[in-house]
Amino acid sequence: VICRLSKVLSGRHGIIRDWILKLRGRHVTHAAGNLRIAPLSAHFTARHLVQLADQAGTGIYHLSGESEVSYLELCLQLCDTLGVPRNAVVRRDMQPAHTAAPARLDMTNTSRQTGISAQKLVNAMADLIMEQALVGLAPSSG
């Protein structure tokens, strides 16, 4: 099985964790309006990779977010999910390193063969917030 993935995000580290912490602390954060992704949560991705390994025959499969959104739109969705005013987000466009291919992958064949549907943005946001919340509950490794 070969599986192509759109952008996989986690609430445990990186930009999403930083955004959640800043927004919860009522700090201003910046997000690019000119870079687009079709986000998947790490939770959704892991669950469906296991499903593909267990159930799918040979072939190429795609996992993708349902919507292609800018980082700005993603951050604004986080505001809505967290109940934070949208004016906490300031647009700061980035210079792309290259010409971007479409961020969203076509899941028609994957859905038809496996029953897996693209992840809805609202579900990805809920997963990311839950992942970030669980970081504080994890036992320390030291």
Beta strands, then each sheet from edge to edge (+ up, - down):
strand 1: 2-5
strand 2: 8-9
strand 3: 29-31
strand 4: 36-37
strand 5: 40-41
strand 6: 60-63
strand 7: 69-70
strand 8: 89-91
sheet 1: 1+ 6+
sheet 2: 2+ 5+
sheet 3: 3+ 8+
sheet 4: 4+ 7-
end
